[in-house]
Amino acid sequence: RAEHAEALEQLHKEIGDHSPVIWLTLRQHNRKWVDEGARLRQLVEAVLQQYPNAAFILDGMHDTRGSADAIMACQQAVFDRVGVSFTEAQALFSLADAYVMPYSNACTFHMVTPRPGVVHGLKGWIPEDAFEPAKTEAPIPARVVHGTRVETGNDTYDEWVTTCDYELPVEPVIDELLAVLEELSDATT
């Protein structure tokens, strides 16, 4: 965190008194959620219905710009940090109360700053039930939502469960995130 203290302070100021803060990791290059940007925009809007003071931090590699732009179009408290370095993202993750992310390297953020959240991915690639995304001294299991495989037409790409894209209706992700946020709310009252 010390290496990225200025970026951490800047985002902290931008977030201000927004709460809860939800981290959204985007993914585009493989094992991607089809229509991720549109689905996560729906998630942002649904969460804001119940938590009007919520804020969202967007994370992802440069190739997720299209998804980020779709989410940013809702013009709410969404803070775009797509394209920052992995170590900067790791530091910024400490500002989040909860997360929604694909089963990917981003799960290691949980190792340094454990948080409750939702992990989504292709059935057969990610665990069936709640699991700890990265081993920590204080285990906090992630809720799991499974998508279904989508054929791209590229036989080499489609034959490997480790690279397949997936369809996932947003409603189960919203439900799981709202349950996480309710648990957080109950814990602070």
C-alpha positions, 0 to 999 in steps of 0.5 A, a space after each residue: 500500500 505504501 507504494 501506491 499511497 497517493 493513488 489510495 488517498 486520491 480514491 479515498 477522497 473521491 469515494 468520500 462518505 459513500 458506503 458500502 463500496 463494492 469492487 467490480 473486477 472486469 475480464 475480457 480476454 478469456 473465461 469472460 462473462 458474455 455481456 459483462 458490462 450490461 450485466 454489471 450495469 444492471 447490478 449497479 442499478 439494482 444495488 443502488 435501489 437498496 443502497 443509494 449511497 453505495 459506490 463501485 470501483 471498477 478494476 480490470 485490464 485495458 481490454 475491459 474498457 468496453 465493459 467499463 464504459 457500459 457501467 460508467 454510463 449509469 452516471 452514479 458513484 462509479 470510480 474507474 480504475 481499469 488499467 492500473 497496475 496489479 499492485 495498485 489495484 491490490 492497494 485500492 482493493 483495501 477500500 472496498 467492503 465487498 466485491 464481485 469478480 470472476 474466478 481469476 488472478 484477481 481472487 488473490 486480492 482477497 489474500 492481502 485484504 480479505 473481504 466478503 464477496 461473490 465470485 462468478 465463472 463457468 461451472 466445472 471451472 470454479 468450485 461448486 459451493 462457497 470457498 475461500 478465494 485465497 487462503 487467509 488467517 481469517 477465512 471469509 468464503 466467497 459466494 459462488 455463481 455459475 454461468 453456462 458455457 458459450 461456444 464461440 465457434 473457435 474449436 481450439 478455444 471452446 474445447 478447454 473449460 479453462 478458457 470458455 466464455 459463459 452466459 450468466 443472468 445477472 439476477 443470481 449475482 445481484 441476489 448473492 451480492 445483496 445477501 453479502 451487503 445485508 450481512 455486512 450491514 447486520 454486522 455493523 449494527 
